[in-house]
Amino acid sequence: MQQSVAEMTDSRAATIALLSELRERRPAPVALVRFLDHAARRSMHQAARRPRALAELTVLHGVLCAAAAGRRPGRRWVITSWALSILHLGLLEHRTRLATADVLTLLRANLPALPGGAGRASGALAIGLDLADGRLARRQGTVSPFGDYADTFADAAYWTWLTLRHEPSRGVRLAAVAAWALPVVTVTGLALRRGTMPERPRPVLLRPAASLQAVVAFRHLTRR
């Protein structure tokens, strides 16, 4: 199974195969170790098959690392983004390089580490980048599972950081973190329980998170 899953070009089918095996073997801890090992091997195999995308990711994060020097969370944040991006390169499916929309998404994900990432207008900038990358991907025909998942991680990472670091209202912090974490936790829990990949959350379920992004961005922009 290890070799066949590693070479599968359909990331969803490969993930379902891994989850199915995990479900059949649970609850043994060795099953989880085996699952993580197979997933990591597949990720490395898929990244090696896309040397151009791997190089583009490395150059982009190298530039971001230079910009993040001497800042907090700084380079550690950027390095984490680089590692997670490499592990998900297989989600590019048939593509062998990054699209412009992917770059915008990764820039948004790394705003906390960059100059101006905590500035008053940073929330508005994040919303602008979020709108731009989606429209650009659809216009250029570069929509992919990689972009979808990068977009989700970018939102969760940036808005959680901004809220916990700069939002003074405890109520807003709790509501915002819950709105962004709940869809991720729900999808992950369903995947592990059912042994298959559930459908992505419907847009209506993501509206609370989108609304809270606007609230947090406005409060950050107007706060003295």
C-alpha positions as CSV (number, residue, x, y, z in Angstrom):
1,M,0.0,0.0,0.0
2,Q,2.8,2.4,0.9
3,Q,4.2,2.6,-2.6
4,S,0.8,2.8,-4.3
5,V,-0.5,5.6,-2.1
6,A,2.7,7.5,-2.5
7,E,2.4,7.4,-6.3
8,M,-1.4,8.2,-6.5
9,T,-1.9,11.5,-8.3
10,D,-5.4,12.1,-6.8
11,S,-4.7,13.5,-3.3
12,R,-8.2,13.0,-2.1
13,A,-8.2,9.3,-3.1
14,A,-4.8,8.8,-1.4
15,T,-6.0,10.5,1.8
16,I,-9.2,8.3,1.8
17,A,-7.0,5.2,1.4
18,L,-4.8,6.2,4.3
19,L,-7.8,7.1,6.5
20,S,-9.6,3.8,5.6
21,E,-6.5,1.8,6.8
22,L,-6.3,3.9,10.0
23,R,-10.0,3.2,10.8
24,E,-9.6,-0.5,10.2
25,R,-6.6,-0.8,12.5
26,R,-7.7,1.5,15.3
27,P,-7.5,2.0,18.2
28,A,-3.9,0.6,18.2
29,P,-1.3,3.4,18.6
30,V,0.8,1.7,16.0
31,A,-1.9,2.4,13.4
32,L,-1.6,6.1,14.0
33,V,2.2,5.9,13.7
34,R,1.8,3.9,10.5
35,F,-0.7,6.5,9.2
36,L,1.6,9.4,9.9
37,D,4.6,7.5,8.3
38,H,2.7,6.8,5.1
39,A,1.3,10.3,4.9
40,A,4.8,11.8,5.4
41,R,6.4,9.5,2.8
42,R,3.7,10.3,0.3
43,S,4.2,14.1,0.9
44,M,7.9,13.8,0.3
45,H,7.4,11.7,-2.8
46,Q,4.9,14.2,-4.3
47,A,7.2,17.1,-3.4
48,A,10.1,15.4,-5.2
49,R,7.9,15.1,-8.3
50,R,7.4,18.8,-8.4
51,P,11.0,20.3,-8.2
52,R,9.9,23.6,-9.8
53,A,7.2,24.2,-7.2
54,L,9.6,23.1,-4.5
55,A,12.2,25.6,-5.7
56,E,9.6,28.4,-5.9
57,L,8.4,27.7,-2.4
58,T,11.9,27.7,-1.1
59,V,12.8,31.0,-2.8
60,L,9.6,32.7,-1.7
61,H,10.1,31.7,2.0
62,G,13.7,32.6,1.8
63,V,12.7,36.2,0.8
64,L,10.1,36.2,3.6
65,C,12.7,34.9,6.1
66,A,15.0,37.8,5.2
67,A,12.1,40.2,5.7
68,A,11.2,38.6,9.1
69,A,14.7,38.9,10.6
70,G,14.7,40.3,14.1
71,R,10.9,40.1,14.4
72,R,8.6,38.0,16.5
73,P,7.3,35.5,15.6
74,G,9.6,36.1,12.7
75,R,11.6,33.4,11.0
76,R,10.1,30.5,13.0
77,W,6.7,31.4,11.6
78,V,8.1,31.5,8.1
79,I,10.0,28.2,8.4
80,T,6.8,26.5,9.7
81,S,4.9,27.9,6.7
82,W,7.6,26.5,4.4
83,A,7.5,23.0,5.9
84,L,3.7,22.8,5.9
85,S,3.6,24.0,2.2
86,I,6.1,21.3,1.2
87,L,4.1,18.6,2.9
88,H,1.0,19.6,0.9
89,L,2.6,20.0,-2.6
90,G,0.8,16.9,-3.7
91,L,-2.4,18.9,-3.5
92,L,-1.3,20.8,-6.6
93,E,-2.5,17.7,-8.5
94,H,-1.6,18.0,-12.2
95,R,0.3,21.3,-11.7
96,T,4.1,21.5,-11.3
97,R,4.5,25.1,-10.2
98,L,2.9,27.7,-7.9
99,A,0.3,30.1,-9.3
100,T,0.2,33.8,-8.5
101,A,-2.9,33.2,-6.4
102,D,-0.9,30.6,-4.3
103,V,1.8,33.2,-3.7
104,L,-0.7,35.8,-2.5
105,T,-2.2,33.2,-0.1
106,L,1.2,32.3,1.3
107,L,2.0,36.0,1.8
108,R,-1.2,36.4,3.8
109,A,-0.4,33.4,5.9
110,N,3.0,35.0,6.8
111,L,1.8,38.5,7.6
112,P,2.4,38.0,11.3
113,A,6.1,37.6,10.7
114,L,6.5,40.5,8.2
115,P,7.0,44.3,8.7
116,G,3.6,45.9,9.1
117,G,1.9,42.6,9.9
118,A,0.6,44.0,13.2
119,G,-0.1,47.5,11.8
120,R,-3.6,49.0,12.0
121,A,-4.3,48.2,8.3
122,S,-3.0,44.6,8.5
123,G,-6.5,43.2,8.9
124,A,-7.8,45.1,5.9
125,L,-4.8,44.0,3.9
126,A,-5.4,40.3,4.8
127,I,-9.0,40.6,3.7
128,G,-7.9,42.3,0.4
129,L,-5.4,39.5,-0.2
130,D,-8.0,36.9,0.5
131,L,-10.4,38.4,-2.0
132,A,-7.7,38.9,-4.6
133,D,-6.2,35.3,-4.5
134,G,-9.6,33.7,-4.9
135,R,-10.6,35.9,-7.9
136,L,-7.2,35.5,-9.5
137,A,-7.3,31.7,-9.2
138,R,-10.7,31.5,-10.8
139,R,-9.8,34.0,-13.6
140,Q,-6.5,32.2,-14.4
141,G,-8.0,28.7,-14.0
142,T,-5.4,27.8,-11.3
143,V,-7.9,26.7,-8.6
144,S,-6.5,23.6,-6.8
145,P,-6.8,21.7,-3.5
146,F,-3.4,23.2,-2.6
147,G,-4.8,26.7,-2.9
148,D,-8.0,25.7,-1.0
149,Y,-6.2,24.3,1.9
150,A,-3.5,27.0,2.0
151,D,-6.4,29.5,2.1
152,T,-7.9,27.8,5.0
153,F,-4.6,27.5,6.9
154,A,-3.8,31.2,6.1
155,D,-7.1,32.4,7.5
156,A,-6.8,30.2,10.7
157,A,-3.2,31.2,11.3
158,Y,-3.4,34.9,10.6
159,W,-6.7,35.7,12.2
160,T,-6.1,33.6,15.3
161,W,-2.7,35.3,15.8
162,L,-4.2,38.8,15.3
163,T,-7.1,38.1,17.6
164,L,-5.1,36.6,20.4
165,R,-2.3,39.2,20.2
166,H,-4.2,42.4,19.5
167,E,-7.9,42.0,20.3
168,P,-8.6,43.3,23.9
169,S,-12.2,42.0,24.1
170,R,-12.3,38.5,25.7
171,G,-15.7,37.9,24.2
172,V,-14.5,38.7,20.7
173,R,-11.4,36.6,21.1
174,L,-13.4,33.5,22.2
175,A,-16.0,33.9,19.4
176,A,-13.4,34.4,16.7
177,V,-11.2,31.5,17.7
178,A,-14.3,29.2,18.0
179,A,-15.6,30.3,14.6
180,W,-12.2,29.5,12.9
181,A,-11.4,26.4,14.8
182,L,-14.8,24.7,14.8
183,P,-14.9,23.8,11.0
184,V,-11.4,22.5,11.1
185,V,-12.0,20.3,14.2
186,T,-15.3,19.1,12.8
187,V,-13.9,18.1,9.4
188,T,-10.9,16.4,11.1
189,G,-13.0,14.5,13.6
190,L,-15.4,13.3,10.8
191,A,-12.5,12.1,8.7
192,L,-10.9,10.1,11.5
193,R,-14.2,8.6,12.6
194,R,-15.6,7.7,9.2
195,G,-12.3,6.7,7.6
196,T,-12.9,9.0,4.6
197,M,-12.6,12.6,3.6
198,P,-15.9,14.6,4.2
199,E,-17.0,17.3,1.9
200,R,-15.7,20.8,2.5
201,P,-17.9,22.8,4.9
202,R,-20.7,24.7,3.1
203,P,-20.2,28.4,2.7
204,V,-23.0,29.1,5.1
205,L,-21.0,27.4,7.9
206,L,-18.0,29.7,7.2
207,R,-20.0,32.9,7.3
208,P,-19.5,33.5,11.1
209,A,-15.8,33.3,10.6
210,A,-15.9,35.7,7.7
211,S,-18.1,38.1,9.6
212,L,-15.7,38.0,12.6
213,Q,-12.8,38.7,10.3
214,A,-14.4,42.0,9.3
215,V,-15.2,42.8,13.0
216,V,-11.6,42.1,14.2
217,A,-10.1,44.0,11.2
218,F,-12.3,47.1,11.8
219,R,-11.7,47.1,15.5
220,H,-7.9,46.8,14.9
221,L,-8.0,49.6,12.3
222,T,-9.9,52.1,14.5
223,R,-8.3,51.2,17.8
224,R,-6.2,54.0,19.4
